[in-house]
């Protein structure tokens, strides 16, 4: 029976959503756990569930904490899960190098099956960079693309808010658990996306609250890989030489996704990464039609 904390239908009656959440969270109690190691573990035994990899006692030891977290999360929105191998699990996630076995989400899951493009970039854009992002998103929405981004400040926020303001759809893939609001300034935007659009996280609740800030920072680049896999393409508006956005650039190319880089990035003589990714297959965007032509719209 599905947990009262969860909504949605699980067509596989053998799967208990709450049990799988508790098992997934228990797997992350091991300090050596990482998305890479868990992906390798699941890949070595196709078809297994999180609950197949932990004992009943391990689940019992953590289930009260999980219930408490899910209950408090419900005060803002409902948490649901996607498990690899079930009907709703998106096939496109299987292109990720380190496949995620379980995703938490809240909102309209139908959006995950729409044509979508990730619009990403620096947390500290120039005013012109922000304007470019807004113009780009307006055009993508007009062409019926769902806008995916990471809910960070800067380009991400511009992408989400512009999509909403122009009657489009948006998906936020966050680097924190569903019960955290980061950055705090985007709390209301996160709640709106969770209720009216789609909010996704792969970050375990309990591990996140028990480990250091330094350890939790490692979840952010992992979400970029997932964001790329969920998208038909990634568009980089503006990013510095060491930006986390470049994690997504690499992931997009590895996953066989299209990677678009705005021409203004190439004109910035303070960075070298645009030329590097152009040689690897990225597409230089001088006008919007460059994107649409490559996406076969």
C-alpha positions in Angstrom: 0.0 0.0 0.0 1.3 3.4 -0.9 2.3 5.8 1.9 -0.2 8.4 2.9 2.5 10.9 2.3 2.6 10.1 -1.4 0.2 10.7 -4.3 0.1 9.2 -7.7 -0.5 5.6 -8.8 2.0 2.7 -8.7 0.9 0.2 -11.2 3.3 -2.4 -9.8 1.4 -3.5 -6.7 4.5 -5.2 -5.3 6.2 -1.8 -4.9 5.6 0.1 -1.6 6.6 3.7 -2.3 7.3 4.5 1.4 9.4 1.3 1.8 11.5 2.2 -1.2 12.0 5.7 0.0 13.1 4.5 3.5 15.4 1.9 1.8 16.9 4.5 -0.5 17.5 6.8 2.4 19.1 3.9 4.4 21.5 3.2 1.5 22.7 6.8 1.8 23.4 6.4 5.5 26.7 4.8 4.5 29.3 7.6 4.5 30.9 6.1 1.4 27.7 6.2 -0.7 27.6 8.3 -3.8 25.5 8.5 -7.0 28.4 6.8 -8.8 28.7 3.9 -6.4 24.9 3.4 -6.1 24.6 3.5 -9.9 27.2 0.8 -10.3 25.5 -1.2 -7.6 22.1 -1.1 -9.2 23.6 -1.7 -12.7 25.3 -4.8 -11.5 22.0 -6.3 -10.5 19.3 -5.2 -13.1 15.8 -5.1 -11.7 16.6 -4.7 -8.1 14.9 -2.1 -5.8 16.5 -0.1 -3.0 14.6 -2.4 -0.6 16.5 -5.4 -2.0 19.8 -3.9 -0.8 19.1 -3.2 2.8 17.8 -5.2 5.8 14.4 -4.8 7.4 16.2 -3.5 10.5 18.0 -0.8 8.5 14.6 0.4 7.1 13.0 0.4 10.6 15.9 2.4 12.0 15.3 5.3 9.6 11.6 5.1 8.8 10.4 7.4 11.6 12.9 10.1 10.4 11.6 9.7 6.9 8.0 9.9 7.9 8.7 13.1 9.9 10.5 14.7 6.9 7.8 13.8 4.4 5.1 15.0 6.8 6.8 18.4 7.2 7.4 18.6 3.4 3.7 18.1 2.9 3.1 21.4 4.6 4.4 23.1 1.4 3.6 20.4 -1.3 3.4 16.7 -1.7 6.4 14.5 -2.3 6.2 11.6 -4.8 8.8 9.2 -6.2 9.9 7.8 -9.5 11.7 4.4 -9.4 13.7 3.0 -12.2 11.8 0.2 -13.8 8.3 1.6 -13.1 6.0 2.9 -15.8 6.5 6.6 -15.1 10.3 6.5 -14.9 11.5 8.6 -17.9 13.4 6.6 -20.5 15.7 9.5 -21.3 17.2 9.3 -17.8 18.8 6.0 -18.9 21.2 8.0 -21.1 22.9 9.4 -18.0 26.3 7.9 -17.3 25.4 7.3 -13.7 21.7 6.5 -13.8 19.5 7.7 -10.9 17.5 4.9 -9.4 15.0 7.1 -7.5 13.8 10.6 -8.0 11.6 12.7 -5.7 9.2 15.1 -7.3 6.2 17.3 -6.8 3.8 18.7 -9.4 2.7 17.8 -12.9 4.7 14.7 -14.0 3.3 14.9 -17.5 5.8 17.8 -18.1 8.6 15.3 -18.0 7.4 13.8 -21.3 7.1 17.1 -23.1 9.8 18.6 -25.5 12.1 20.4 -23.1 15.2 22.5 -23.2 17.5 23.4 -20.3 18.5 27.1 -20.1 21.3 27.5 -17.7 24.2 29.8 -16.7 25.9 31.8 -14.1 24.4 32.9 -10.8 25.8 36.4 -11.4 24.9 37.3 -14.9 25.5 40.7 -16.6 22.4 42.7 -17.3 22.7 41.9 -20.9 23.1 38.2 -20.1 19.8 38.3 -18.1 18.1 40.0 -21.0 19.4 37.4 -23.5 18.1 34.6 -21.3 14.7 36.2 -21.1 14.4 36.8 -24.8 15.5 33.2 -25.5 13.0 31.7 -23.1 10.2 33.8 -24.6 10.9 32.4 -28.0 11.3 28.8 -26.7 7.9 29.0 -24.9 6.3 30.4 -28.1 7.6 27.2 -29.8 6.0 25.1 -27.1 9.2 24.0 -25.3 9.2 23.3 -21.6 12.0 25.2 -19.9 14.2 23.3 -17.5 16.6 24.9 -15.1 18.1 24.5 -11.6 16.3 27.2 -9.6 19.6 29.0 -8.7 19.8 32.7 -8.7 20.8 34.5 -11.9 20.1 32.8 -15.3 18.2 29.9 -13.7 15.7 32.3 -12.0 15.3 34.3 -15.2 14.6 31.1 -17.1 11.9 29.9 -14.7 10.2 33.2 -14.1 10.2 34.2 -17.8 8.6 30.8 -18.8 5.9 31.3 -16.2 5.2 35.0 -17.1 4.8 34.0 -20.7 2.3 31.2 -20.2 4.9 28.4 -20.6 5.8 25.4 -18.6 8.9 24.9 -16.5 10.7 22.2 -14.6 13.1 22.8 -11.7 15.8 20.2 -10.9 17.3 21.2 -7.6 20.5 20.3 -5.8 18.9 20.0 -2.4 16.1 17.7 -1.0 12.5 18.7 -1.7 12.2 20.1 1.9 15.0 22.6 1.5 14.8 26.0 -0.1 18.0 27.1 -1.7 18.5 29.9 -2.3 16.1 31.1 0.3 15.1 34.0 -1.9 13.5 31.5 -4.3 11.3 29.8 -1.7 8.0 31.1 -3.1 9.1 30.4 -6.7 10.0 26.8 -5.7 6.6 26.3 -4.0 4.9 27.7 -7.1 6.8 25.4 -9.4 6.1 22.4 -7.1 2.4 23.1 -7.2 1.8 24.3 -10.7 4.6 22.9 -12.8 7.2 20.3 -11.8 9.9 20.2 -9.1 12.5 17.3 -9.1 15.3 16.3 -6.7 17.5 13.2 -6.5 19.0 14.3 -3.1 18.3 12.1 -0.1 16.6 13.9 2.8 18.4 12.3 5.8 22.0 12.2 4.4 21.6 15.9 3.5 20.5 17.0 6.9 23.2 14.9 8.7 26.3 15.8 6.7 28.3 19.0 6.4 27.7 21.9 4.0 30.8 20.9 2.2 29.5 17.4 1.5 26.1 18.7 0.4 27.8 21.0 -2.2 28.6 17.8 -4.2 24.9 17.3 -4.9 24.7 20.3 -7.1 26.9 19.1 -10.0 25.1 15.8 -9.9 21.8 17.5 -10.5 23.2 19.2 -13.6 23.8 15.7 -15.1 20.2 14.8 -14.4 19.0 18.1 -15.8 20.8 17.4 -19.0 19.5 13.9 -19.3 15.9 15.1 -18.9 16.4 17.8 -21.6 16.5 17.5 -25.4 19.3 20.1 -25.3 21.1 22.5 -23.0 21.6 26.1 -23.8 24.3 28.0 -22.0 23.6 31.7 -21.8 26.6 33.0 -19.8 29.1 31.2 -17.6 32.5 31.7 -16.1 35.6 29.6 -16.6 34.9 27.5 -13.4 31.1 27.6 -13.5 29.2 24.5 -12.4 27.3 25.0 -15.6 30.2 23.3 -17.4 29.4 20.1 -15.6 26.2 20.1 -17.6 28.0 21.0 -20.8 30.1 17.8 -20.5 27.1 15.7 -19.5 25.1 16.9 -22.5 27.8 15.8 -24.9 28.3 12.5 -23.1 24.6 11.8 -23.2 24.2 12.6 -26.9 22.2 15.8 -26.2 22.7 19.0 -28.2 24.7 21.7 -26.5 24.1 25.3 -27.5 26.4 28.1 -26.5 25.4 31.7 -27.2 27.7 33.7 -29.4 28.3 36.3 -26.7 30.2 33.6 -24.7 32.7 33.2 -27.6 33.2 37.0 -27.6 34.3 37.1 -24.0 38.1 37.0 -24.1 38.2 36.2 -20.4 37.0 32.6 -20.9 38.3 29.7 -23.0 35.7 27.0 -22.5 33.4 27.9 -25.4 36.0 27.0 -28.0 36.8 23.8 -26.1 33.2 22.6 -26.3 32.7 23.8 -29.9 35.5 21.4 -30.9 33.7 18.6 -29.1 30.4 19.1 -30.9 28.7 22.1 -29.3 26.7 24.5 -31.5 27.5 28.2 -31.6 24.3 30.2 -31.5 24.3 33.5 -33.4 20.6 33.7 -33.8 17.5 31.9 -32.5 17.1 30.0 -35.8 20.4 28.2 -35.1 18.7 26.5 -32.2 15.4 25.7 -33.9 17.1 24.3 -37.0 19.2 22.0 -34.9 16.2 20.8 -32.9 14.2 20.0 -36.1 11.2 22.2 -35.1 
